[in-house]
């Protein structure tokens, strides 16, 4: 909740029909997501990401320092050990959360702000979309061996949305849950499917 009576993150437990405000956060939360396999909850503020344990929410388990001016989006790898964070300067940070609280790799691809980052659920793919009307698709292989660093290889630049005079570009992107297909939604009011 960015405005109103509080700026807290609110969690709804559907099974219990219960809502709780558990996190005391200074500053404005930008986005939040659940860890895919642990009882962790990740909250991105403007400049850092805090990882909380839902079973013990007093203090964050980890604080990831991005070195960014302003975070725009984040996505967690299906294995749960790696995180990508998009920022408003056109840069994207890859974190190995078991390795360090600093980025493993920072990628500068877009000349304008990143609007969304996303991992594929089953393929070793991830993507970043931007206000420059492009989407960069990467191969991102995460190894089971803790001594092996993730392999990040740029694959393709997708262009297809028109750039409007008032900005916007590609507003959102999502991978298909089973196929290596990518859906993009643009400020030009068009949704595109890339499937090759």
TIRORO-622973 format. One line per 10 residues: number of its first residue (from 1); their letters; for each residue x negated, y, z of N, C-alpha, C, O. Coordinates in Angstrom, 1 decimal, padded with zeros to 4 digits. Example, Ala and Ser with C-alpha at 12.3 -4.5 7.8 and 13.67 -1.06 7.14 Angstrom:
REM TIRORO-622973
1	AS	-013.2/-005.7/007.8/-012.3/-004.5/007.8/-013.2/-003.3/007.8/-014.2/-003.3/008.5; -012.8/-002.2/007.1/-013.7/-001.1/007.1/-012.9/000.0/007.9/-013.4/001.1/008.0
***
This chain:
REM TIRORO-622973
1	XXXXXXXXXX	-000.9/-001.2/000.0/000.0/000.0/000.0/-000.9/001.2/000.0/-001.6/001.5/001.0; -000.9/001.9/-001.1/-001.8/003.1/-001.2/-001.2/004.4/-000.6/-002.0/005.3/-000.3; 000.1/004.4/-000.4/000.7/005.6/000.2/001.8/005.2/001.1/002.1/004.0/001.3; 002.5/006.1/001.7/003.5/005.8/002.6/003.1/005.9/004.1/002.2/006.7/004.4; 003.7/005.1/004.9/003.3/005.2/006.4/002.0/004.6/006.7/001.4/005.0/007.8; 001.4/003.8/005.8/000.1/003.2/006.1/-000.6/002.9/004.8/000.0/002.8/003.8; -001.9/002.8/004.9/-002.8/002.4/003.8/-003.3/001.0/003.9/-004.3/000.7/003.3; -002.7/000.2/004.8/-003.2/-001.1/005.1/-002.9/-002.1/003.9/-002.1/-001.8/003.0; -003.5/-003.2/004.0/-003.2/-004.4/003.2/-002.2/-005.2/004.0/-002.4/-005.6/005.1; -001.1/-005.6/003.3/000.0/-006.3/004.0/000.1/-007.7/003.3/000.1/-007.8/002.1
11	XXXXXXXXXX	000.1/-008.7/004.2/000.2/-010.1/003.7/001.6/-010.7/004.0/002.1/-010.5/005.1; 002.2/-011.3/003.0/003.5/-011.9/003.2/003.4/-013.4/003.2/002.8/-014.0/002.3; 003.9/-014.0/004.3/003.9/-015.5/004.3/005.3/-015.9/003.9/006.2/-015.8/004.6; 005.4/-016.5/002.7/006.6/-016.8/002.1/007.3/-018.0/002.9/008.5/-017.9/003.1; 006.5/-019.0/003.3/007.1/-020.1/003.9/007.7/-019.7/005.3/008.7/-020.3/005.7; 007.1/-018.8/006.0/007.7/-018.3/007.3/008.6/-017.1/007.2/009.2/-016.7/008.2; 008.7/-016.5/006.0/009.4/-015.3/005.8/008.9/-014.2/006.8/009.7/-013.6/007.5; 007.6/-014.0/006.7/007.0/-013.2/007.7/006.0/-012.2/007.0/005.3/-012.7/006.1; 005.9/-011.0/007.4/005.0/-010.0/006.9/004.1/-009.5/008.0/004.6/-009.2/009.1; 002.8/-009.4/007.7/001.9/-008.9/008.7/000.9/-007.9/008.2/000.4/-008.1/007.0
21	XXXXXXXXXX	000.6/-007.0/009.0/-000.5/-006.0/008.7/-001.6/-006.4/009.6/-001.6/-006.0/010.8; -002.7/-007.0/009.1/-003.7/-007.6/009.9/-005.0/-006.8/009.8/-005.9/-007.0/010.7; -005.3/-006.1/008.7/-006.6/-005.6/008.5/-006.6/-004.1/008.8/-005.8/-003.3/008.3; -007.5/-003.6/009.6/-007.7/-002.2/009.9/-008.8/-001.7/008.9/-010.0/-002.1/009.1; -008.4/-001.0/007.9/-009.3/-000.6/006.9/-009.4/000.9/006.9/-008.4/001.6/006.8; -010.7/001.4/006.9/-010.9/002.8/006.7/-011.1/003.0/005.2/-011.8/002.3/004.5; -010.4/004.0/004.7/-010.5/004.3/003.2/-009.4/003.6/002.5/-008.6/002.8/003.1; -009.3/003.8/001.2/-008.2/003.3/000.4/-008.6/002.0/-000.3/-009.6/001.9/-001.0; -007.8/000.9/000.0/-008.0/-000.4/-000.7/-007.6/-000.3/-002.2/-006.6/000.3/-002.5; -008.5/-000.8/-003.0/-008.3/-000.7/-004.5/-007.6/-001.9/-005.0/-006.6/-001.8/-005.7
31	XXXXXXXXXX	-008.0/-003.1/-004.6/-007.4/-004.4/-005.0/-007.8/-005.4/-004.0/-008.7/-005.3/-003.2; -007.0/-006.5/-004.0/-007.3/-007.6/-003.0/-006.9/-008.9/-003.7/-006.1/-009.0/-004.5; -007.6/-010.0/-003.2/-007.3/-011.4/-003.7/-007.6/-012.4/-002.7/-008.5/-012.2/-001.8; -007.0/-013.6/-002.9/-007.2/-014.7/-002.0/-008.4/-015.6/-002.6/-008.5/-015.7/-003.8; -009.2/-016.2/-001.7/-010.2/-017.1/-002.1/-009.5/-018.4/-002.6/-008.5/-018.8/-002.0; -009.9/-019.1/-003.7/-009.2/-020.2/-004.2/-009.2/-021.5/-003.3/-008.3/-022.3/-003.5; -010.2/-021.6/-002.4/-010.2/-022.9/-001.6/-010.4/-022.7/-000.1/-010.1/-023.6/000.6; -010.9/-021.5/000.3/-011.1/-021.3/001.7/-010.0/-020.3/002.3/-009.3/-019.7/001.5; -010.0/-020.1/003.6/-009.0/-019.2/004.2/-009.6/-017.8/004.2/-009.5/-017.1/005.2; -010.2/-017.4/003.1/-010.8/-016.0/003.0/-009.9/-015.1/002.1/-009.1/-015.6/001.3
41	XXXXXXXXXX	-010.0/-013.8/002.5/-009.2/-012.8/001.8/-010.2/-011.7/001.4/-010.9/-011.2/002.3; -010.2/-011.3/000.2/-011.2/-010.3/-000.3/-010.5/-009.0/-000.6/-009.5/-008.9/-001.3; -011.0/-007.9/000.0/-010.5/-006.6/-000.2/-011.5/-005.7/-000.8/-012.6/-005.5/-000.2; -011.2/-005.1/-001.9/-012.2/-004.1/-002.6/-011.7/-002.7/-002.2/-010.6/-002.3/-002.4; -012.7/-002.0/-001.6/-012.5/-000.5/-001.4/-013.2/000.2/-002.5/-013.5/-000.4/-003.5; -013.3/001.5/-002.4/-013.9/002.2/-003.5/-015.4/001.8/-003.9/-015.7/001.7/-005.0; -016.2/001.5/-002.8/-017.6/001.2/-003.1/-018.1/-000.2/-002.7/-019.2/-000.5/-003.0; -017.3/-000.9/-001.9/-017.7/-002.2/-001.5/-016.6/-003.2/-001.4/-015.4/-002.8/-001.5; -016.9/-004.5/-001.2/-015.9/-005.6/-001.1/-016.1/-006.2/000.3/-017.3/-006.5/000.6; -015.0/-006.4/001.0/-015.1/-007.0/002.3/-014.4/-008.4/002.2/-013.3/-008.5/001.7
51	XXXXXXXXXX	-015.0/-009.4/002.8/-014.5/-010.7/002.9/-014.0/-011.0/004.3/-014.8/-010.9/005.2; -012.7/-011.3/004.5/-012.2/-011.6/005.8/-011.8/-013.1/005.9/-011.4/-013.7/004.9; -011.9/-013.6/007.1/-011.3/-014.9/007.3/-009.9/-014.8/007.9/-009.7/-014.1/008.9; -008.9/-015.4/007.2/-007.5/-015.2/007.6/-007.2/-015.8/008.9/-006.2/-015.4/009.6; -008.0/-016.7/009.4/-007.8/-017.3/010.7/-008.4/-016.5/011.8/-008.0/-016.7/013.0; -009.3/-015.6/011.5/-009.9/-014.7/012.5/-010.2/-013.4/011.8/-011.3/-013.2/011.3; -009.3/-012.5/011.9/-009.4/-011.3/011.1/-010.0/-010.0/011.8/-009.9/-008.9/011.2; -010.6/-010.2/012.9/-011.1/-009.1/013.6/-012.2/-008.3/012.9/-012.2/-007.1/012.7; -013.2/-009.1/012.4/-014.3/-008.5/011.6/-014.5/-009.2/010.3/-014.1/-010.4/010.2; -015.0/-008.5/009.3/-015.2/-009.1/008.0/-016.3/-010.2/008.1/-017.3/-010.0/008.9
61	XXXXXXXXXX	-016.2/-011.3/007.4/-017.2/-012.3/007.4/-018.4/-011.8/006.6/-019.5/-012.1/007.0; -018.2/-011.1/005.5/-019.2/-010.6/004.7/-018.8/-009.2/004.1/-017.6/-009.0/003.9; -019.8/-008.4/003.8/-019.6/-007.1/003.1/-020.5/-007.1/001.9/-021.7/-007.2/002.1; -019.9/-007.0/000.7/-020.7/-007.0/-000.5/-020.9/-005.6/-001.0/-019.9/-004.9/-001.2; -022.1/-005.2/-001.1/-022.5/-003.8/-001.5/-022.7/-003.8/-003.0/-023.5/-004.4/-003.6; -021.8/-003.0/-003.7/-021.9/-002.9/-005.1/-022.8/-001.9/-005.7/-023.3/-002.0/-006.8; -023.1/-000.8/-004.9/-023.9/000.3/-005.4/-023.1/001.1/-006.5/-023.7/001.8/-007.2; -021.8/001.0/-006.5/-021.0/001.6/-007.5/-020.4/002.9/-007.0/-020.3/003.1/-005.8; -020.0/003.7/-007.9/-019.3/004.9/-007.6/-017.9/004.6/-007.2/-017.3/005.1/-006.2; -017.2/003.8/-008.1/-015.8/003.4/-007.8/-015.5/002.1/-008.4/-015.6/001.9/-009.6
71	XXXXXXXXXX	-015.0/001.1/-007.6/-014.5/-000.2/-008.1/-013.2/-000.1/-008.8/-012.3/000.7/-008.3; -013.0/-000.8/-009.9/-011.7/-000.7/-010.6/-011.0/-002.1/-010.5/-009.7/-002.1/-010.4; -011.7/-003.2/-010.4/-011.1/-004.5/-010.4/-012.1/-005.6/-010.0/-013.3/-005.3/-009.9; -011.6/-006.8/-009.6/-012.5/-007.9/-009.3/-011.8/-009.2/-009.6/-010.5/-009.3/-009.6; -012.5/-010.2/-009.8/-012.0/-011.6/-010.0/-013.0/-012.6/-009.4/-014.2/-012.4/-009.4; -012.4/-013.6/-008.8/-013.3/-014.7/-008.2/-013.3/-015.9/-009.1/-012.3/-016.3/-009.6; -014.4/-016.5/-009.2/-014.6/-017.8/-009.9/-013.8/-018.9/-009.3/-013.6/-018.9/-008.1; -013.2/-019.8/-010.1/-012.4/-020.9/-009.5/-013.1/-021.7/-008.5/-012.5/-022.3/-007.6; -014.5/-021.8/-008.5/-015.2/-022.5/-007.5/-015.2/-021.8/-006.2/-015.5/-022.3/-005.1; -015.0/-020.5/-006.2/-015.0/-019.6/-005.0/-016.3/-019.1/-004.6/-016.3/-018.3/-003.6
81	XXXXXXXXXX	-017.4/-019.4/-005.2/-018.7/-018.9/-004.7/-019.2/-017.7/-005.5/-020.2/-017.1/-005.0; -018.6/-017.3/-006.6/-019.1/-016.2/-007.4/-017.9/-015.3/-007.6/-016.7/-015.6/-007.7; -018.3/-014.0/-007.7/-017.3/-012.9/-007.9/-017.8/-011.9/-008.9/-019.0/-011.6/-008.9; -016.9/-011.4/-009.7/-017.3/-010.3/-010.6/-016.5/-009.1/-010.2/-015.3/-009.2/-009.9; -017.1/-007.9/-010.3/-016.5/-006.7/-009.9/-016.7/-005.7/-011.0/-017.8/-005.4/-011.4; -015.6/-005.1/-011.5/-015.7/-004.1/-012.6/-015.6/-002.7/-011.9/-015.0/-002.5/-010.9; -016.3/-001.8/-012.6/-016.3/-000.5/-012.0/-016.0/000.6/-013.0/-016.0/000.3/-014.2; -015.7/001.8/-012.6/-015.3/002.9/-013.4/-016.4/003.5/-014.3/-016.1/004.4/-015.1; -017.6/003.0/-014.1/-018.7/003.6/-015.0/-019.0/002.7/-016.2/-020.0/002.9/-016.9; -018.2/001.7/-016.4/-018.4/000.8/-017.5/-019.3/-000.4/-017.2/-019.8/-001.1/-018.1
91	XXXXXXXXXX	-019.6/-000.5/-015.9/-020.6/-001.6/-015.5/-019.8/-002.7/-014.8/-018.7/-002.5/-014.2; -020.4/-003.9/-014.8/-019.8/-005.0/-014.1/-020.9/-005.7/-013.3/-022.0/-006.0/-013.8; -020.5/-006.1/-012.0/-021.5/-006.8/-011.1/-021.1/-008.2/-010.9/-019.9/-008.5/-010.7; -022.0/-009.1/-011.0/-021.8/-010.5/-010.7/-022.4/-010.8/-009.3/-023.6/-010.6/-009.1; -021.6/-011.3/-008.4/-022.1/-011.7/-007.1/-022.1/-013.2/-006.9/-021.2/-013.9/-007.2; -023.2/-013.7/-006.4/-023.3/-015.1/-005.9/-023.1/-014.9/-004.4/-024.1/-014.5/-003.7; -021.9/-015.2/-003.8/-021.6/-014.8/-002.5/-022.4/-015.6/-001.4/-022.6/-015.2/-000.3; -022.9/-016.8/-001.8/-023.7/-017.6/-000.9/-025.2/-017.1/-000.9/-025.9/-017.4/000.0; -025.6/-016.4/-002.0/-026.9/-016.0/-002.1/-027.2/-014.7/-001.4/-028.2/-014.6/-000.6; -026.4/-013.6/-001.7/-026.8/-012.3/-001.2/-025.5/-011.4/-001.1/-024.5/-011.7/-001.7
101	XXXXXXXXXX	-025.6/-010.3/-000.4/-024.6/-009.3/-000.4/-024.8/-008.3/-001.4/-024.0/-007.3/-001.5; -025.9/-008.4/-002.2/-026.2/-007.5/-003.3/-025.9/-008.2/-004.6/-025.9/-009.5/-004.6; -025.6/-007.5/-005.7/-025.3/-008.2/-007.0/-026.4/-009.0/-007.5/-027.6/-008.6/-007.4; -026.1/-010.2/-008.0/-027.0/-011.1/-008.7/-027.4/-010.5/-010.0/-028.6/-010.5/-010.4; -026.4/-009.9/-010.7/-026.7/-009.3/-012.0/-025.7/-008.2/-012.2/-024.5/-008.3/-011.9; -026.2/-007.1/-012.8/-025.3/-006.0/-013.2/-025.3/-005.9/-014.7/-026.4/-005.8/-015.3; -024.2/-005.8/-015.4/-024.1/-005.8/-016.8/-023.5/-004.4/-017.2/-022.4/-004.0/-016.7; -024.1/-003.7/-018.1/-023.6/-002.5/-018.7/-023.2/-002.7/-020.1/-024.1/-002.7/-021.0; -021.9/-002.8/-020.4/-021.5/-003.0/-021.8/-020.6/-002.0/-022.3/-020.7/-001.6/-023.5; -019.7/-001.5/-021.5/-018.7/-000.5/-022.0/-019.1/000.9/-021.8/-019.7/001.2/-020.7
111	XXXXXXXXXX	-018.9/001.8/-022.8/-019.2/003.2/-022.6/-018.2/003.9/-021.7/-018.5/005.0/-021.1; -017.0/003.3/-021.6/-016.0/004.0/-020.7/-015.6/003.0/-019.5/-016.2/002.0/-019.4; -014.7/003.5/-018.7/-014.3/002.7/-017.5/-013.8/001.3/-017.8/-013.1/001.1/-018.8; -014.1/000.4/-016.9/-013.6/-001.0/-017.0/-012.2/-001.0/-016.3/-012.1/-000.5/-015.2; -011.2/-001.6/-017.0/-009.9/-001.6/-016.4/-009.6/-002.9/-015.7/-008.8/-003.0/-014.8; -010.2/-004.0/-016.2/-009.9/-005.3/-015.6/-011.1/-006.3/-015.9/-011.7/-006.2/-017.0; -011.3/-007.2/-015.0/-012.2/-008.4/-015.2/-011.4/-009.6/-014.8/-010.6/-009.6/-014.0; -011.8/-010.7/-015.5/-011.0/-012.0/-015.3/-011.9/-013.2/-015.6/-012.7/-013.2/-016.5; -011.7/-014.3/-014.8/-012.3/-015.6/-015.1/-011.3/-016.5/-015.7/-010.1/-016.4/-015.4; -011.7/-017.5/-016.5/-010.9/-018.5/-016.9/-010.8/-019.6/-015.8/-011.8/-019.8/-015.2
121	XXXXXXXXXX	-009.7/-020.2/-015.7/-009.5/-021.2/-014.6/-010.3/-022.5/-014.8/-010.8/-023.1/-013.9; -010.4/-023.0/-016.1/-011.1/-024.2/-016.3/-012.3/-024.2/-017.3/-013.1/-025.0/-017.3; -012.4/-023.2/-018.2/-013.5/-023.0/-019.1/-014.5/-022.1/-018.5/-014.2/-021.2/-017.7; -015.8/-022.2/-018.8/-016.8/-021.3/-018.3/-016.8/-020.0/-019.0/-017.8/-019.6/-019.7; -015.7/-019.2/-018.9/-015.5/-018.0/-019.6/-015.1/-016.9/-018.6/-014.4/-017.1/-017.6; -015.6/-015.7/-018.9/-015.0/-014.5/-018.2/-015.0/-013.3/-019.2/-015.7/-013.3/-020.2; -014.3/-012.3/-018.8/-014.1/-011.2/-019.7/-013.9/-009.9/-019.0/-013.5/-009.9/-017.8; -014.3/-008.8/-019.6/-014.0/-007.4/-019.1/-013.3/-006.6/-020.2/-013.7/-006.6/-021.3; -012.3/-005.9/-019.8/-011.6/-005.0/-020.7/-011.8/-003.6/-020.2/-012.1/-003.3/-019.1; -011.7/-002.6/-021.2/-012.1/-001.3/-020.9/-011.2/-000.2/-021.6/-010.4/-000.6/-022.5
131	XXXXXXXXXX	-011.3/001.0/-021.2/-010.6/002.1/-021.8/-011.2/002.4/-023.2/-010.6/003.2/-023.9; -012.3/001.8/-023.6/-012.8/002.0/-024.9/-012.2/001.1/-025.9/-012.6/001.1/-027.1; -011.1/000.5/-025.6/-010.3/-000.4/-026.4/-011.0/-001.7/-026.9/-010.7/-002.2/-027.9; -012.0/-002.1/-026.1/-012.7/-003.4/-026.4/-012.6/-004.3/-025.2/-012.4/-003.9/-024.1; -012.8/-005.6/-025.5/-012.9/-006.6/-024.5/-014.1/-007.4/-024.8/-014.3/-007.9/-025.9; -015.0/-007.6/-023.8/-016.2/-008.4/-023.9/-015.9/-009.7/-023.3/-015.5/-009.8/-022.1; -016.2/-010.8/-024.0/-016.0/-012.1/-023.6/-017.4/-012.7/-023.4/-018.3/-012.6/-024.2; -017.6/-013.4/-022.2/-018.9/-014.0/-021.8/-018.7/-015.5/-021.5/-017.7/-015.9/-021.1; -019.8/-016.2/-021.7/-020.0/-017.6/-021.2/-020.6/-017.4/-019.9/-021.7/-016.8/-019.7; -020.0/-017.9/-018.8/-020.5/-017.8/-017.5/-020.5/-019.2/-016.8/-019.5/-019.6/-016.2
141	XXXXXXXXXX	-021.6/-019.9/-016.9/-021.8/-021.2/-016.4/-022.3/-021.2/-014.9/-023.4/-020.6/-014.7; -021.5/-021.8/-014.0/-022.0/-021.9/-012.6/-022.3/-023.3/-012.4/-021.6/-024.2/-012.6; -023.5/-023.5/-011.8/-024.0/-024.9/-011.6/-023.7/-025.3/-010.2/-023.6/-024.5/-009.2; -023.6/-026.7/-010.0/-023.4/-027.2/-008.6/-024.7/-027.2/-007.8/-024.6/-027.2/-006.6; -025.8/-027.2/-008.5/-027.1/-027.1/-007.8/-027.3/-025.7/-007.3/-027.3/-024.7/-008.0; -027.5/-025.5/-005.9/-027.6/-024.2/-005.3/-028.9/-023.5/-005.8/-029.0/-022.3/-005.7; -029.9/-024.2/-006.3/-031.2/-023.6/-006.7/-031.1/-023.1/-008.1/-032.0/-022.4/-008.5; -030.1/-023.3/-008.8/-029.9/-022.9/-010.2/-029.0/-021.7/-010.3/-027.9/-021.7/-009.8; -029.5/-020.6/-010.9/-028.8/-019.4/-011.0/-027.7/-019.5/-012.1/-027.9/-020.3/-013.0; -026.6/-018.8/-012.0/-025.6/-018.9/-013.0/-026.1/-018.4/-014.4/-027.0/-017.5/-014.4
151	XXXXXXXXXX	-025.6/-019.0/-015.4/-026.0/-018.7/-016.8/-024.9/-017.8/-017.4/-023.8/-018.1/-017.5; -025.3/-016.5/-017.8/-024.4/-015.5/-018.3/-024.9/-015.2/-019.7/-026.0/-014.7/-019.9; -024.0/-015.5/-020.7/-024.3/-015.2/-022.1/-023.2/-014.5/-022.8/-022.0/-014.9/-022.7; -023.4/-013.3/-023.4/-022.4/-012.6/-024.1/-022.0/-013.4/-025.3/-022.8/-013.8/-026.1; -020.6/-013.5/-025.5/-020.1/-014.3/-026.7/-019.6/-013.4/-027.8/-019.9/-013.5/-028.9; -018.6/-012.5/-027.4/-017.9/-011.8/-028.5/-017.4/-010.5/-027.9/-017.1/-010.3/-026.7; -017.3/-009.5/-028.9/-016.6/-008.2/-028.6/-015.3/-008.3/-029.3/-015.3/-008.4/-030.6; -014.2/-008.1/-028.6/-012.8/-008.1/-029.3/-012.4/-006.7/-029.4/-012.3/-005.9/-028.5; -012.0/-006.4/-030.7/-011.5/-005.0/-031.0/-010.2/-005.3/-031.7/-010.1/-006.1/-032.6; -009.1/-004.6/-031.3/-007.9/-004.8/-031.9/-006.8/-003.7/-031.5/-005.8/-003.6/-032.1
161	XXXXXXXXXX	-007.1/-003.1/-030.4/-006.2/-002.1/-029.9/-006.6/-000.7/-030.3/-007.8/-000.4/-030.4; -005.7/000.1/-030.7/-006.0/001.5/-031.2/-006.3/002.3/-029.9/-005.7/002.2/-028.9; -007.2/003.2/-030.1/-007.5/004.2/-029.0/-006.6/005.4/-029.2/-006.6/006.1/-030.2; -005.9/005.6/-028.1/-005.0/006.8/-028.1/-005.7/008.0/-027.7/-006.8/007.9/-027.0; -005.2/009.2/-028.0/-005.8/010.5/-027.6/-005.8/010.7/-026.1/-006.7/011.4/-025.6; -004.9/010.1/-025.4/-004.8/010.4/-024.0/-005.5/009.2/-023.2/-005.3/009.2/-022.0; -006.3/008.4/-023.8/-007.0/007.3/-023.2/-006.2/006.1/-023.0/-005.2/005.9/-023.6; -006.7/005.2/-022.1/-005.9/004.0/-021.8/-006.7/002.8/-022.3/-007.1/002.0/-021.5; -006.8/002.7/-023.6/-007.6/001.5/-024.2/-006.9/000.2/-023.8/-005.6/000.1/-024.0; -007.6/-000.8/-023.4/-007.1/-002.1/-023.0/-006.8/-002.0/-021.5/-007.7/-001.8/-020.7
171	XXXXXXXXXX	-005.6/-002.1/-021.1/-005.2/-002.0/-019.7/-005.4/-003.2/-018.9/-005.7/-003.1/-017.7; -005.1/-004.4/-019.5/-005.2/-005.6/-018.8/-005.6/-006.8/-019.7/-005.3/-006.7/-020.9; -006.1/-007.9/-019.1/-006.4/-009.1/-019.9/-006.3/-010.3/-019.0/-006.6/-010.2/-017.8; -005.8/-011.3/-019.6/-005.6/-012.6/-018.8/-005.9/-013.8/-019.7/-005.5/-013.8/-020.9; -006.5/-014.8/-019.2/-006.8/-016.0/-019.9/-005.6/-016.9/-019.8/-004.9/-016.9/-018.7; -005.3/-017.7/-020.8/-004.3/-018.8/-020.7/-004.8/-019.8/-019.7/-006.0/-020.1/-019.6; -003.9/-020.4/-018.9/-004.3/-021.4/-017.9/-005.0/-022.6/-018.4/-005.9/-023.2/-017.6; -004.7/-023.1/-019.6/-005.3/-024.3/-020.1/-006.1/-024.2/-021.3/-007.1/-024.9/-021.5; -005.8/-023.3/-022.2/-006.5/-023.1/-023.5/-007.5/-021.9/-023.4/-007.4/-021.1/-022.5; -008.5/-021.9/-024.2/-009.5/-020.8/-024.2/-009.0/-019.6/-025.0/-009.7/-019.1/-025.9
181	XXXXXXXXXX	-007.8/-019.2/-024.6/-007.1/-018.1/-025.3/-007.1/-016.9/-024.3/-007.1/-017.0/-023.1; -007.1/-015.7/-024.9/-007.1/-014.5/-024.1/-006.0/-013.5/-024.5/-005.9/-013.2/-025.7; -005.2/-013.1/-023.6/-004.1/-012.1/-023.9/-004.6/-010.8/-023.4/-005.2/-010.7/-022.3; -004.4/-009.7/-024.2/-004.7/-008.4/-023.8/-003.5/-007.5/-024.0/-002.7/-007.7/-024.9; -003.4/-006.5/-023.1/-002.3/-005.5/-023.1/-003.0/-004.2/-023.2/-003.8/-003.8/-022.4; -002.5/-003.4/-024.3/-003.2/-002.1/-024.5/-002.3/-001.0/-024.2/-001.0/-001.1/-024.1; -002.9/000.2/-024.1/-002.1/001.5/-024.0/-001.3/001.8/-025.2/-000.5/002.7/-025.2; -001.6/001.1/-026.3/-000.9/001.3/-027.6/000.4/000.5/-027.6/001.1/000.4/-028.6; 000.8/000.0/-026.4/002.1/-000.8/-026.2/002.1/-002.1/-027.0/003.2/-002.5/-027.4; 001.0/-002.7/-027.2/000.9/-004.0/-027.9/000.2/-005.0/-027.1/-000.8/-004.7/-026.4
191	XXXXXX	000.7/-006.2/-027.1/000.0/-007.4/-026.4/-000.5/-008.2/-027.5/000.2/-008.6/-028.4; -001.8/-008.6/-027.4/-002.5/-009.4/-028.4/-002.9/-010.7/-027.8/-003.2/-010.8/-026.6; -003.0/-011.7/-028.7/-003.5/-013.0/-028.3/-004.7/-013.4/-029.2/-004.6/-013.4/-030.4; -005.8/-013.6/-028.5/-007.1/-014.0/-029.2/-007.3/-015.5/-028.9/-007.4/-015.9/-027.8; -007.3/-016.3/-030.0/-007.3/-017.8/-029.8/-008.2/-018.5/-030.8/-007.8/-019.5/-031.4; -009.5/-018.1/-031.0/-010.3/-018.9/-031.8/-011.6/-019.4/-031.1/-012.4/-020.0/-031.7
***
